[in-house]
């Protein structure tokens, strides 16, 4: 987190400690820094990538939070806002998070829930299956 405006904020230090503990690293390019985009690399390999790349997520100045390197194009992980458009059709758009620290708090909680815990559960389930095979 290179934005010096937040260095006096106590939430910043809590976020920094969480990111250090989880092994999340800032890998933003100079161009991305200039545009207000922060890219974070998680220490989890992307299971859908043949190259064995690590998962990257980004926080955009406009308020978006996205997962970058999957087999598909980058997709936003902001909470959706559903709206009635016409007839029975309902559309959705992302709820933007304008404050950077709040985007990063949301990003960390999303990654913990959907990537770290999911990975731990998958490993536990594999361990149980292996144990069952060995016991047979």
N, CA, C and O atoms as CSV, one atom per row, in Angstrom:
chain,resi,resn,atom,element,x,y,z
A,1,UNK,N,N,0.857,-1.166,0.000
A,1,UNK,CA,C,0.000,0.000,0.000
A,1,UNK,C,C,0.900,1.225,0.000
A,1,UNK,O,O,1.510,1.572,1.011
A,2,UNK,N,N,0.966,1.854,-1.128
A,2,UNK,CA,C,1.900,2.950,-1.305
A,2,UNK,C,C,1.270,4.313,-1.075
A,2,UNK,O,O,1.963,5.328,-1.146
A,3,UNK,N,N,-0.032,4.359,-0.800
A,3,UNK,CA,C,-0.717,5.632,-0.604
A,3,UNK,C,C,-0.382,6.170,0.782
A,3,UNK,O,O,-0.837,5.629,1.790
A,4,UNK,N,N,0.411,7.230,0.829
A,4,UNK,CA,C,0.878,7.777,2.099
A,4,UNK,C,C,-0.214,8.514,2.856
A,4,UNK,O,O,-0.021,8.838,4.028
A,5,UNK,N,N,-1.354,8.789,2.233
A,5,UNK,CA,C,-2.455,9.457,2.923
A,5,UNK,C,C,-3.009,8.595,4.044
A,5,UNK,O,O,-3.582,9.122,4.997
A,6,UNK,N,N,-2.851,7.283,3.952
A,6,UNK,CA,C,-3.456,6.368,4.913
A,6,UNK,C,C,-2.491,5.908,5.997
A,6,UNK,O,O,-2.887,5.146,6.879
A,7,UNK,N,N,-1.240,6.347,5.955
A,7,UNK,CA,C,-0.255,5.823,6.894
A,7,UNK,C,C,-0.571,6.164,8.337
A,7,UNK,O,O,-0.117,5.444,9.227
A,8,UNK,N,N,-1.324,7.222,8.624
A,8,UNK,CA,C,-1.681,7.556,9.998
A,8,UNK,C,C,-2.937,6.856,10.469
A,8,UNK,O,O,-3.263,6.915,11.655
A,9,UNK,N,N,-3.643,6.202,9.582
A,9,UNK,CA,C,-4.898,5.526,9.906
A,9,UNK,C,C,-4.599,4.197,10.605
A,9,UNK,O,O,-3.830,3.391,10.081
A,10,UNK,N,N,-5.199,3.952,11.793
A,10,UNK,CA,C,-4.922,2.688,12.497
A,10,UNK,C,C,-5.382,1.458,11.713
A,10,UNK,O,O,-4.827,0.372,11.883
A,11,UNK,N,N,-6.399,1.622,10.853
A,11,UNK,CA,C,-6.846,0.473,10.036
A,11,UNK,C,C,-5.760,0.051,9.068
A,11,UNK,O,O,-5.652,-1.127,8.726
A,12,UNK,N,N,-4.947,1.010,8.622
A,12,UNK,CA,C,-3.855,0.713,7.687
A,12,UNK,C,C,-2.895,-0.302,8.289
A,12,UNK,O,O,-2.507,-1.266,7.630
A,13,UNK,N,N,-2.510,-0.080,9.554
A,13,UNK,CA,C,-1.551,-0.978,10.188
A,13,UNK,C,C,-2.136,-2.369,10.387
A,13,UNK,O,O,-1.424,-3.362,10.242
A,14,UNK,N,N,-3.421,-2.457,10.715
A,14,UNK,CA,C,-4.075,-3.763,10.849
A,14,UNK,C,C,-4.087,-4.490,9.511
A,14,UNK,O,O,-3.832,-5.692,9.441
A,15,UNK,N,N,-4.391,-3.735,8.437
A,15,UNK,CA,C,-4.387,-4.334,7.094
A,15,UNK,C,C,-2.994,-4.819,6.725
A,15,UNK,O,O,-2.824,-5.915,6.192
A,16,UNK,N,N,-2.008,-3.995,7.015
A,16,UNK,CA,C,-0.632,-4.343,6.668
A,16,UNK,C,C,-0.208,-5.616,7.399
A,16,UNK,O,O,0.429,-6.488,6.808
A,17,UNK,N,N,-0.560,-5.726,8.691
A,17,UNK,CA,C,-0.223,-6.926,9.452
A,17,UNK,C,C,-0.912,-8.157,8.862
A,17,UNK,O,O,-0.290,-9.212,8.738
A,18,UNK,N,N,-2.192,-8.032,8.496
A,18,UNK,CA,C,-2.913,-9.158,7.895
A,18,UNK,C,C,-2.265,-9.576,6.587
A,18,UNK,O,O,-2.102,-10.766,6.319
A,19,UNK,N,N,-1.892,-8.586,5.767
A,19,UNK,CA,C,-1.286,-8.907,4.471
A,19,UNK,C,C,0.073,-9.577,4.645
A,19,UNK,O,O,0.407,-10.504,3.907
A,20,UNK,N,N,0.847,-9.119,5.605
A,20,UNK,CA,C,2.139,-9.749,5.879
A,20,UNK,C,C,1.941,-11.188,6.358
A,20,UNK,O,O,2.651,-12.097,5.927
A,21,UNK,N,N,0.970,-11.385,7.255
A,21,UNK,CA,C,0.707,-12.712,7.800
A,21,UNK,C,C,0.216,-13.670,6.708
A,21,UNK,O,O,0.581,-14.846,6.710
A,22,UNK,N,N,-0.610,-13.175,5.774
A,22,UNK,CA,C,-1.152,-14.011,4.705
A,22,UNK,C,C,-0.205,-14.156,3.515
A,22,UNK,O,O,-0.451,-14.968,2.623
A,23,UNK,N,N,0.874,-13.374,3.495
A,23,UNK,CA,C,1.839,-13.459,2.402
A,23,UNK,C,C,1.397,-12.741,1.135
A,23,UNK,O,O,1.854,-13.078,0.043
A,24,UNK,N,N,0.513,-11.754,1.266
A,24,UNK,CA,C,0.022,-10.995,0.115
A,24,UNK,C,C,1.014,-9.886,-0.196
A,24,UNK,O,O,1.408,-9.135,0.697
A,25,UNK,N,N,1.425,-9.775,-1.473
A,25,UNK,CA,C,2.444,-8.801,-1.872
A,25,UNK,C,C,1.917,-7.860,-2.942
A,25,UNK,O,O,1.126,-8.251,-3.800
A,26,UNK,N,N,2.368,-6.614,-2.877
A,26,UNK,CA,C,2.019,-5.601,-3.867
A,26,UNK,C,C,2.921,-5.796,-5.087
A,26,UNK,O,O,4.144,-5.719,-4.966
A,27,UNK,N,N,2.328,-6.048,-6.267
A,27,UNK,CA,C,3.098,-6.250,-7.498
A,27,UNK,C,C,2.667,-5.255,-8.583
A,27,UNK,O,O,2.740,-5.558,-9.773
A,28,UNK,N,N,2.224,-4.082,-8.168
A,28,UNK,CA,C,1.755,-3.069,-9.123
A,28,UNK,C,C,2.910,-2.549,-9.960
A,28,UNK,O,O,4.023,-2.375,-9.464
A,29,UNK,N,N,2.636,-2.303,-11.231
A,29,UNK,CA,C,3.629,-1.696,-12.109
A,29,UNK,C,C,3.588,-0.177,-11.910
A,29,UNK,O,O,2.617,0.338,-11.356
A,30,UNK,N,N,4.620,0.547,-12.350
A,30,UNK,CA,C,4.601,2.008,-12.213
A,30,UNK,C,C,3.399,2.652,-12.909
A,30,UNK,O,O,2.852,3.639,-12.415
A,31,UNK,N,N,2.989,2.101,-14.044
A,31,UNK,CA,C,1.831,2.632,-14.769
A,31,UNK,C,C,0.553,2.430,-13.950
A,31,UNK,O,O,-0.297,3.318,-13.885
A,32,UNK,N,N,0.427,1.272,-13.335
A,32,UNK,CA,C,-0.746,1.010,-12.502
A,32,UNK,C,C,-0.762,1.928,-11.286
A,32,UNK,O,O,-1.821,2.418,-10.893
A,33,UNK,N,N,0.403,2.166,-10.687
A,33,UNK,CA,C,0.485,3.096,-9.556
A,33,UNK,C,C,0.011,4.484,-9.957
A,33,UNK,O,O,-0.719,5.146,-9.219
A,34,UNK,N,N,0.435,4.910,-11.128
A,34,UNK,CA,C,0.060,6.235,-11.618
A,34,UNK,C,C,-1.447,6.347,-11.830
A,34,UNK,O,O,-2.027,7.414,-11.629
A,35,UNK,N,N,-2.081,5.243,-12.239
A,35,UNK,CA,C,-3.519,5.236,-12.496
A,35,UNK,C,C,-4.365,4.982,-11.246
A,35,UNK,O,O,-5.593,5.029,-11.315
A,36,UNK,N,N,-3.726,4.713,-10.112
A,36,UNK,CA,C,-4.469,4.462,-8.882
A,36,UNK,C,C,-4.895,3.017,-8.710
A,36,UNK,O,O,-5.777,2.725,-7.904
A,37,UNK,N,N,-4.281,2.108,-9.456
A,37,UNK,CA,C,-4.583,0.685,-9.363
A,37,UNK,C,C,-3.522,0.007,-8.507
A,37,UNK,O,O,-2.329,0.268,-8.662
A,38,UNK,N,N,-3.959,-0.858,-7.610
A,38,UNK,CA,C,-3.022,-1.629,-6.792
A,38,UNK,C,C,-3.288,-3.102,-7.073
A,38,UNK,O,O,-4.416,-3.576,-6.935
A,39,UNK,N,N,-2.236,-3.822,-7.470
A,39,UNK,CA,C,-2.352,-5.251,-7.774
A,39,UNK,C,C,-1.652,-6.030,-6.667
A,39,UNK,O,O,-0.513,-5.737,-6.302
A,40,UNK,N,N,-2.361,-7.029,-6.141
A,40,UNK,CA,C,-1.836,-7.850,-5.048
A,40,UNK,C,C,-1.702,-9.289,-5.515
A,40,UNK,O,O,-2.594,-9.822,-6.175
A,41,UNK,N,N,-0.578,-9.918,-5.167
A,41,UNK,CA,C,-0.345,-11.330,-5.500
A,41,UNK,C,C,-0.485,-12.160,-4.239
A,41,UNK,O,O,0.170,-11.902,-3.230
A,42,UNK,N,N,-1.351,-13.161,-4.313
A,42,UNK,CA,C,-1.562,-14.076,-3.198
A,42,UNK,C,C,-0.602,-15.248,-3.330
A,42,UNK,O,O,-0.232,-15.612,-4.446
A,43,UNK,N,N,-0.192,-15.844,-2.222
A,43,UNK,CA,C,0.726,-16.989,-2.310
A,43,UNK,C,C,0.000,-18.300,-2.612
A,43,UNK,O,O,0.385,-19.359,-2.116
A,44,UNK,N,N,-1.041,-18.221,-3.421
A,44,UNK,CA,C,-1.834,-19.399,-3.792
A,44,UNK,C,C,-1.744,-19.556,-5.301
A,44,UNK,O,O,-2.011,-18.615,-6.049
A,45,UNK,N,N,-1.370,-20.740,-5.741
A,45,UNK,CA,C,-1.294,-20.968,-7.182
A,45,UNK,C,C,-2.684,-21.123,-7.770
A,45,UNK,O,O,-3.576,-21.708,-7.155
A,46,UNK,N,N,-2.851,-20.592,-8.967
A,46,UNK,CA,C,-4.117,-20.669,-9.678
A,46,UNK,C,C,-4.281,-22.085,-10.225
A,46,UNK,O,O,-3.476,-22.539,-11.037
A,47,UNK,N,N,-5.310,-22.769,-9.786
A,47,UNK,CA,C,-5.510,-24.157,-10.214
A,47,UNK,C,C,-5.948,-24.264,-11.671
A,47,UNK,O,O,-5.840,-25.334,-12.271
A,48,UNK,N,N,-6.438,-23.173,-12.244
A,48,UNK,CA,C,-6.915,-23.198,-13.632
A,48,UNK,C,C,-5.835,-22.833,-14.632
A,48,UNK,O,O,-6.051,-22.939,-15.840
A,49,UNK,N,N,-4.678,-22.405,-14.155
A,49,UNK,CA,C,-3.604,-21.980,-15.042
A,49,UNK,C,C,-2.654,-23.144,-15.311
A,49,UNK,O,O,-2.281,-23.873,-14.392
A,50,UNK,N,N,-2.274,-23.310,-16.546
A,50,UNK,CA,C,-1.315,-24.360,-16.896
A,50,UNK,C,C,0.104,-23.953,-16.519
A,50,UNK,O,O,0.970,-24.806,-16.326
A,51,UNK,N,N,0.339,-22.651,-16.414
A,51,UNK,CA,C,1.674,-22.140,-16.127
A,51,UNK,C,C,2.005,-22.148,-14.640
A,51,UNK,O,O,3.158,-21.925,-14.270
A,52,UNK,N,N,1.026,-22.398,-13.785
A,52,UNK,CA,C,1.261,-22.399,-12.347
A,52,UNK,C,C,1.423,-21.009,-11.768
A,52,UNK,O,O,2.195,-20.808,-10.831
A,53,UNK,N,N,0.698,-20.047,-12.322
A,53,UNK,CA,C,0.788,-18.666,-11.852
A,53,UNK,C,C,0.088,-18.513,-10.501
A,53,UNK,O,O,-0.774,-19.311,-10.132
A,54,UNK,N,N,0.480,-17.477,-9.784
A,54,UNK,CA,C,-0.171,-17.164,-8.528
A,54,UNK,C,C,-1.402,-16.303,-8.791
A,54,UNK,O,O,-1.466,-15.584,-9.788
A,55,UNK,N,N,-2.368,-16.382,-7.897
A,55,UNK,CA,C,-3.593,-15.595,-8.038
A,55,UNK,C,C,-3.281,-14.131,-7.758
A,55,UNK,O,O,-2.573,-13.808,-6.804
A,56,UNK,N,N,-3.814,-13.254,-8.598
A,56,UNK,CA,C,-3.653,-11.813,-8.404
A,56,UNK,C,C,-5.021,-11.162,-8.335
A,56,UNK,O,O,-5.938,-11.523,-9.073
A,57,UNK,N,N,-5.143,-10.197,-7.435
A,57,UNK,CA,C,-6.363,-9.408,-7.294
A,57,UNK,C,C,-5.968,-7.933,-7.368
A,57,UNK,O,O,-4.838,-7.562,-7.049
A,58,UNK,N,N,-6.923,-7.097,-7.794
A,58,UNK,CA,C,-6.609,-5.684,-7.963
A,58,UNK,C,C,-7.677,-4.810,-7.341
A,58,UNK,O,O,-8.854,-5.168,-7.292
A,59,UNK,N,N,-7.239,-3.657,-6.868
A,59,UNK,CA,C,-8.121,-2.635,-6.326
A,59,UNK,C,C,-7.965,-1.406,-7.225
A,59,UNK,O,O,-6.862,-0.884,-7.388
A,60,UNK,N,N,-9.067,-0.955,-7.799
A,60,UNK,CA,C,-9.035,0.162,-8.734
A,60,UNK,C,C,-9.538,1.436,-8.062
A,60,UNK,O,O,-10.426,1.387,-7.211
A,61,UNK,N,N,-8.974,2.557,-8.443
A,61,UNK,CA,C,-9.349,3.849,-7.880
A,61,UNK,C,C,-10.830,4.157,-8.098
A,61,UNK,O,O,-11.437,4.870,-7.299
A,62,UNK,N,N,-11.406,3.631,-9.160
A,62,UNK,CA,C,-12.816,3.863,-9.471
A,62,UNK,C,C,-13.750,3.161,-8.486
A,62,UNK,O,O,-14.942,3.468,-8.452
A,63,UNK,N,N,-13.230,2.220,-7.680
A,63,UNK,CA,C,-14.055,1.529,-6.692
A,63,UNK,C,C,-14.242,0.050,-6.951
A,63,UNK,O,O,-14.910,-0.632,-6.175
A,64,UNK,N,N,-13.662,-0.462,-8.032
A,64,UNK,CA,C,-13.792,-1.888,-8.352
A,64,UNK,C,C,-12.744,-2.706,-7.618
A,64,UNK,O,O,-11.652,-2.215,-7.332
A,65,UNK,N,N,-13.077,-3.947,-7.315
A,65,UNK,CA,C,-12.133,-4.941,-6.811
A,65,UNK,C,C,-12.301,-6.141,-7.733
A,65,UNK,O,O,-13.414,-6.632,-7.922
A,66,UNK,N,N,-11.186,-6.616,-8.312
A,66,UNK,CA,C,-11.277,-7.689,-9.307
A,66,UNK,C,C,-10.252,-8.784,-9.084
A,66,UNK,O,O,-9.181,-8.549,-8.525
A,67,UNK,N,N,-10.597,-9.989,-9.529
A,67,UNK,CA,C,-9.654,-11.104,-9.623
A,67,UNK,C,C,-9.127,-11.062,-11.054
A,67,UNK,O,O,-9.907,-11.011,-12.005
A,68,UNK,N,N,-7.796,-11.082,-11.206
A,68,UNK,CA,C,-7.217,-10.842,-12.533
A,68,UNK,C,C,-6.930,-12.081,-13.354
A,68,UNK,O,O,-7.390,-12.164,-14.493
A,69,UNK,N,N,-6.202,-13.036,-12.841
A,69,UNK,CA,C,-5.688,-14.090,-13.716
A,69,UNK,C,C,-6.395,-15.420,-13.535
A,69,UNK,O,O,-5.917,-16.314,-12.837
A,70,UNK,N,N,-7.515,-15.523,-14.165
A,70,UNK,CA,C,-8.183,-16.814,-14.247
A,70,UNK,C,C,-8.211,-17.190,-15.716
A,70,UNK,O,O,-7.660,-16.475,-16.553
A,71,UNK,N,N,-8.840,-18.291,-16.031
A,71,UNK,CA,C,-8.902,-18.693,-17.432
A,71,UNK,C,C,-9.833,-17.770,-18.214
A,71,UNK,O,O,-9.817,-17.756,-19.445
A,72,UNK,N,N,-10.645,-17.000,-17.488
A,72,UNK,CA,C,-11.545,-16.042,-18.138
A,72,UNK,C,C,-10.965,-14.639,-18.008
A,72,UNK,O,O,-9.867,-14.458,-17.483
A,73,UNK,N,N,-11.704,-13.661,-18.485
A,73,UNK,CA,C,-11.259,-12.285,-18.316
A,73,UNK,C,C,-11.416,-11.881,-16.849
A,73,UNK,O,O,-12.148,-12.534,-16.105
A,74,UNK,N,N,-10.737,-10.811,-16.428
A,74,UNK,CA,C,-10.875,-10.376,-15.032
A,74,UNK,C,C,-12.335,-10.119,-14.679
A,74,UNK,O,O,-13.091,-9.580,-15.487
A,75,UNK,N,N,-12.721,-10.503,-13.483
A,75,UNK,CA,C,-14.104,-10.294,-13.068
A,75,UNK,C,C,-14.137,-9.572,-11.725
A,75,UNK,O,O,-13.265,-9.766,-10.878
A,76,UNK,N,N,-15.158,-8.739,-11.547
A,76,UNK,CA,C,-15.240,-7.984,-10.301
A,76,UNK,C,C,-15.809,-8.862,-9.198
A,76,UNK,O,O,-16.611,-9.764,-9.439
A,77,UNK,N,N,-15.369,-8.570,-7.987
A,77,UNK,CA,C,-15.850,-9.304,-6.828
A,77,UNK,C,C,-16.606,-8.386,-5.868
A,77,UNK,O,O,-16.924,-8.780,-4.746
A,78,UNK,N,N,-16.889,-7.174,-6.310
A,78,UNK,CA,C,-17.716,-6.264,-5.508
A,78,UNK,C,C,-19.094,-6.899,-5.332
A,78,UNK,O,O,-19.533,-7.699,-6.158
A,79,UNK,N,N,-19.762,-6.533,-4.255
A,79,UNK,CA,C,-21.116,-7.030,-4.045
A,79,UNK,C,C,-22.014,-6.483,-5.147
A,79,UNK,O,O,-21.880,-5.317,-5.519
A,80,UNK,N,N,-22.928,-7.297,-5.680
A,80,UNK,CA,C,-23.791,-6.813,-6.760
A,80,UNK,C,C,-24.984,-6.017,-6.233
A,80,UNK,O,O,-25.492,-6.263,-5.139
A,81,UNK,N,N,-25.407,-5.063,-7.044
A,81,UNK,CA,C,-26.642,-4.321,-6.794
A,81,UNK,C,C,-27.608,-4.753,-7.883
A,81,UNK,O,O,-27.316,-4.593,-9.069
A,82,UNK,N,N,-28.753,-5.298,-7.497
A,82,UNK,CA,C,-29.737,-5.750,-8.473
A,82,UNK,C,C,-30.725,-4.621,-8.726
A,82,UNK,O,O,-31.133,-3.918,-7.801
A,83,UNK,N,N,-31.101,-4.458,-9.982
A,83,UNK,CA,C,-32.055,-3.399,-10.332
A,83,UNK,C,C,-33.031,-3.905,-11.384
A,83,UNK,O,O,-32.694,-4.730,-12.233
A,84,UNK,N,N,-34.233,-3.393,-11.302
A,84,UNK,CA,C,-35.276,-3.759,-12.249
A,84,UNK,C,C,-35.097,-2.896,-13.501
A,84,UNK,O,O,-35.082,-1.668,-13.415
A,85,UNK,N,N,-34.962,-3.538,-14.661
A,85,UNK,CA,C,-34.737,-2.783,-15.890
A,85,UNK,C,C,-36.009,-2.693,-16.709
A,85,UNK,O,O,-36.515,-1.593,-16.934
A,86,UNK,N,N,-36.531,-3.800,-17.153
A,86,UNK,CA,C,-37.747,-3.789,-17.980
A,86,UNK,C,C,-38.447,-5.134,-17.873
A,86,UNK,O,O,-37.805,-6.185,-17.898
A,87,UNK,N,N,-39.747,-5.094,-17.755
A,87,UNK,CA,C,-40.508,-6.344,-17.693
A,87,UNK,C,C,-40.058,-7.199,-16.522
A,87,UNK,O,O,-40.062,-6.752,-15.375
A,88,UNK,N,N,-39.676,-8.415,-16.815
A,88,UNK,CA,C,-39.213,-9.340,-15.782
A,88,UNK,C,C,-37.695,-9.419,-15.715
A,88,UNK,O,O,-37.148,-10.278,-15.023
A,89,UNK,N,N,-37.019,-8.540,-16.423
A,89,UNK,CA,C,-35.557,-8.587,-16.477
A,89,UNK,C,C,-34.954,-7.763,-15.337
A,89,UNK,O,O,-35.318,-6.607,-15.121
A,90,UNK,N,N,-34.041,-8.379,-14.630
A,90,UNK,CA,C,-33.315,-7.688,-13.576
A,90,UNK,C,C,-31.834,-7.685,-13.934
A,90,UNK,O,O,-31.261,-8.728,-14.248
A,91,UNK,N,N,-31.234,-6.534,-13.886
A,91,UNK,CA,C,-29.811,-6.436,-14.166
A,91,UNK,C,C,-29.045,-6.276,-12.864
A,91,UNK,O,O,-29.632,-6.043,-11.808
A,92,UNK,N,N,-27.743,-6.403,-12.950
A,92,UNK,CA,C,-26.927,-6.174,-11.770
A,92,UNK,C,C,-25.695,-5.398,-12.163
A,92,UNK,O,O,-25.193,-5.497,-13.283
A,93,UNK,N,N,-25.224,-4.624,-11.211
A,93,UNK,CA,C,-23.986,-3.882,-11.400
A,93,UNK,C,C,-23.239,-3.930,-10.076
A,93,UNK,O,O,-23.851,-4.151,-9.031
A,94,UNK,N,N,-21.930,-3.727,-10.104
A,94,UNK,CA,C,-21.175,-3.828,-8.853
A,94,UNK,C,C,-21.383,-2.604,-7.960
A,94,UNK,O,O,-21.508,-1.478,-8.442
A,95,UNK,N,N,-21.417,-2.848,-6.657
A,95,UNK,CA,C,-21.463,-1.742,-5.705
A,95,UNK,C,C,-20.028,-1.253,-5.532
A,95,UNK,O,O,-19.177,-1.974,-5.011
A,96,UNK,N,N,-19.768,-0.033,-5.971
A,96,UNK,CA,C,-18.413,0.503,-5.929
A,96,UNK,C,C,-18.035,0.874,-4.502
A,96,UNK,O,O,-18.874,1.304,-3.711
A,97,UNK,N,N,-16.757,0.699,-4.190
A,97,UNK,CA,C,-16.217,1.031,-2.866
A,97,UNK,C,C,-15.219,2.169,-3.084
A,97,UNK,O,O,-14.082,1.911,-3.479
A,98,UNK,N,N,-15.611,3.420,-2.837
A,98,UNK,CA,C,-14.769,4.559,-3.198
A,98,UNK,C,C,-13.527,4.774,-2.330
A,98,UNK,O,O,-12.567,5.392,-2.788
A,99,UNK,N,N,-13.524,4.281,-1.094
A,99,UNK,CA,C,-12.398,4.531,-0.191
A,99,UNK,C,C,-11.438,3.350,-0.245
A,99,UNK,O,O,-11.843,2.199,-0.085
A,100,UNK,N,N,-10.148,3.651,-0.475
A,100,UNK,CA,C,-9.154,2.606,-0.712
A,100,UNK,C,C,-9.028,1.626,0.450
A,100,UNK,O,O,-8.970,0.416,0.231
A,101,UNK,N,N,-8.986,2.122,1.659
A,101,UNK,CA,C,-8.832,1.225,2.806
A,101,UNK,C,C,-10.022,0.279,2.902
A,101,UNK,O,O,-9.848,-0.900,3.211
A,102,UNK,N,N,-11.216,0.771,2.645
A,102,UNK,CA,C,-12.398,-0.091,2.676
A,102,UNK,C,C,-12.350,-1.134,1.567
A,102,UNK,O,O,-12.773,-2.273,1.764
A,103,UNK,N,N,-11.830,-0.744,0.386
A,103,UNK,CA,C,-11.665,-1.722,-0.713
A,103,UNK,C,C,-10.701,-2.813,-0.295
A,103,UNK,O,O,-10.936,-3.992,-0.558
A,104,UNK,N,N,-9.600,-2.419,0.365
A,104,UNK,CA,C,-8.605,-3.407,0.774
A,104,UNK,C,C,-9.127,-4.313,1.889
A,104,UNK,O,O,-8.827,-5.507,1.912
A,105,UNK,N,N,-9.905,-3.751,2.811
A,105,UNK,CA,C,-10.530,-4.584,3.845
A,105,UNK,C,C,-11.474,-5.598,3.211
A,105,UNK,O,O,-11.493,-6.766,3.600
A,106,UNK,N,N,-12.256,-5.147,2.235
A,106,UNK,CA,C,-13.178,-6.048,1.540
A,106,UNK,C,C,-12.399,-7.121,0.776
A,106,UNK,O,O,-12.765,-8.296,0.791
A,107,UNK,N,N,-11.332,-6.707,0.116
A,107,UNK,CA,C,-10.514,-7.626,-0.671
A,107,UNK,C,C,-9.914,-8.710,0.217
A,107,UNK,O,O,-9.932,-9.886,-0.147
A,108,UNK,N,N,-9.383,-8.332,1.373
A,108,UNK,CA,C,-8.785,-9.317,2.281
A,108,UNK,C,C,-9.843,-10.277,2.804
A,108,UNK,O,O,-9.615,-11.485,2.853
A,109,UNK,N,N,-11.005,-9.746,3.197
A,109,UNK,CA,C,-12.049,-10.641,3.714
A,109,UNK,C,C,-12.540,-11.583,2.622
A,109,UNK,O,O,-12.815,-12.750,2.901
A,110,UNK,N,N,-12.659,-11.104,1.380
A,110,UNK,CA,C,-13.078,-11.954,0.267
A,110,UNK,C,C,-12.040,-13.053,0.022
A,110,UNK,O,O,-12.391,-14.221,-0.143
A,111,UNK,N,N,-10.766,-12.671,0.001
A,111,UNK,CA,C,-9.709,-13.653,-0.258
A,111,UNK,C,C,-9.640,-14.698,0.851
A,111,UNK,O,O,-9.450,-15.882,0.576
A,112,UNK,N,N,-9.793,-14.267,2.107
A,112,UNK,CA,C,-9.790,-15.225,3.212
A,112,UNK,C,C,-10.919,-16.236,3.060
A,112,UNK,O,O,-10.718,-17.444,3.181
A,113,UNK,N,N,-12.103,-15.716,2.794
A,113,UNK,CA,C,-13.284,-16.578,2.716
A,113,UNK,C,C,-13.266,-17.481,1.493
A,113,UNK,O,O,-13.545,-18.675,1.600
A,114,UNK,N,N,-12.943,-16.924,0.335
A,114,UNK,CA,C,-13.115,-17.645,-0.922
A,114,UNK,C,C,-11.852,-18.290,-1.479
A,114,UNK,O,O,-11.935,-19.102,-2.401
A,115,UNK,N,N,-10.699,-17.951,-0.945
A,115,UNK,CA,C,-9.479,-18.545,-1.481
A,115,UNK,C,C,-8.701,-19.308,-0.420
A,115,UNK,O,O,-8.381,-20.479,-0.623
A,116,UNK,N,N,-8.390,-18.678,0.698
A,116,UNK,CA,C,-7.607,-19.352,1.732
A,116,UNK,C,C,-8.400,-20.467,2.405
A,116,UNK,O,O,-7.925,-21.600,2.480
A,117,UNK,N,N,-9.607,-20.162,2.897
A,117,UNK,CA,C,-10.410,-21.164,3.592
A,117,UNK,C,C,-10.852,-22.264,2.631
A,117,UNK,O,O,-10.886,-23.438,2.998
A,118,UNK,N,N,-11.189,-21.882,1.405
A,118,UNK,CA,C,-11.581,-22.871,0.396
A,118,UNK,C,C,-10.429,-23.843,0.130
A,118,UNK,O,O,-10.639,-25.051,0.022
A,119,UNK,N,N,-9.218,-23.308,0.027
A,119,UNK,CA,C,-8.043,-24.135,-0.213
A,119,UNK,C,C,-7.798,-25.078,0.967
A,119,UNK,O,O,-7.466,-26.247,0.771
A,120,UNK,N,N,-7.960,-24.571,2.189
A,120,UNK,CA,C,-7.774,-25.406,3.378
A,120,UNK,C,C,-8.824,-26.522,3.428
A,120,UNK,O,O,-8.507,-27.659,3.774
A,121,UNK,N,N,-10.067,-26.195,3.084
A,121,UNK,CA,C,-11.122,-27.213,3.072
A,121,UNK,C,C,-10.866,-28.280,2.017
A,121,UNK,O,O,-11.098,-29.465,2.258
A,122,UNK,N,N,-10.383,-27.859,0.838
A,122,UNK,CA,C,-10.067,-28.827,-0.210
A,122,UNK,C,C,-8.946,-29.758,0.233
A,122,UNK,O,O,-8.997,-30.962,-0.018
A,123,UNK,N,N,-7.938,-29.203,0.887
A,123,UNK,CA,C,-6.826,-30.022,1.372
A,123,UNK,C,C,-7.308,-31.007,2.432
A,123,UNK,O,O,-6.888,-32.164,2.441
A,124,UNK,N,N,-8.183,-30.554,3.320
A,124,UNK,CA,C,-8.735,-31.428,4.365
A,124,UNK,C,C,-9.548,-32.562,3.744
A,124,UNK,O,O,-9.425,-33.715,4.158
A,125,UNK,N,N,-10.380,-32.236,2.749
A,125,UNK,CA,C,-11.190,-33.263,2.086
A,125,UNK,C,C,-10.316,-34.289,1.361
A,125,UNK,O,O,-10.622,-35.482,1.369
A,126,UNK,N,N,-9.238,-33.831,0.739
A,126,UNK,CA,C,-8.316,-34.756,0.073
A,126,UNK,C,C,-7.650,-35.670,1.092
A,126,UNK,O,O,-7.456,-36.860,0.846
A,127,UNK,N,N,-7.299,-35.090,2.251
A,127,UNK,CA,C,-6.654,-35.874,3.290
A,127,UNK,C,C,-7.598,-36.966,3.798
A,127,UNK,O,O,-7.163,-38.093,4.035
A,128,UNK,N,N,-8.871,-36.650,3.965
A,128,UNK,CA,C,-9.860,-37.636,4.417
A,128,UNK,C,C,-10.017,-38.746,3.378
A,128,UNK,O,O,-10.096,-39.921,3.736
A,129,UNK,N,N,-10.063,-38.379,2.084
A,129,UNK,CA,C,-10.196,-39.381,1.027
A,129,UNK,C,C,-8.993,-40.312,1.006
A,129,UNK,O,O,-9.144,-41.523,0.841
A,130,UNK,N,N,-7.807,-39.755,1.170
A,130,UNK,CA,C,-6.588,-40.571,1.188
A,130,UNK,C,C,-6.621,-41.520,2.383
A,130,UNK,O,O,-6.261,-42.692,2.270
A,131,UNK,N,N,-7.058,-40.997,3.528
A,131,UNK,CA,C,-7.151,-41.823,4.736
A,131,UNK,C,C,-8.131,-42.977,4.540
A,131,UNK,O,O,-7.880,-44.098,4.984
A,132,UNK,N,N,-9.269,-42.688,3.861
A,132,UNK,CA,C,-10.254,-43.738,3.579
A,132,UNK,C,C,-9.696,-44.799,2.657
A,132,UNK,O,O,-9.956,-45.988,2.840
A,133,UNK,N,N,-8.920,-44.369,1.653
A,133,UNK,CA,C,-8.317,-45.316,0.712
A,133,UNK,C,C,-7.312,-46.209,1.428
A,133,UNK,O,O,-7.243,-47.413,1.180
A,134,UNK,N,N,-6.537,-45.604,2.317
A,134,UNK,CA,C,-5.506,-46.374,3.043
A,134,UNK,C,C,-6.156,-47.394,3.974
A,134,UNK,O,O,-5.662,-48.512,4.115
A,135,UNK,N,N,-7.270,-47.007,4.613
A,135,UNK,CA,C,-7.943,-47.899,5.556
A,135,UNK,C,C,-8.644,-49.073,4.881
A,135,UNK,O,O,-8.900,-50.085,5.532
A,136,UNK,N,N,-8.959,-48.962,3.599
A,136,UNK,CA,C,-9.675,-50.041,2.914
A,136,UNK,C,C,-8.838,-51.249,2.677
A,136,UNK,O,O,-9.317,-52.231,2.110
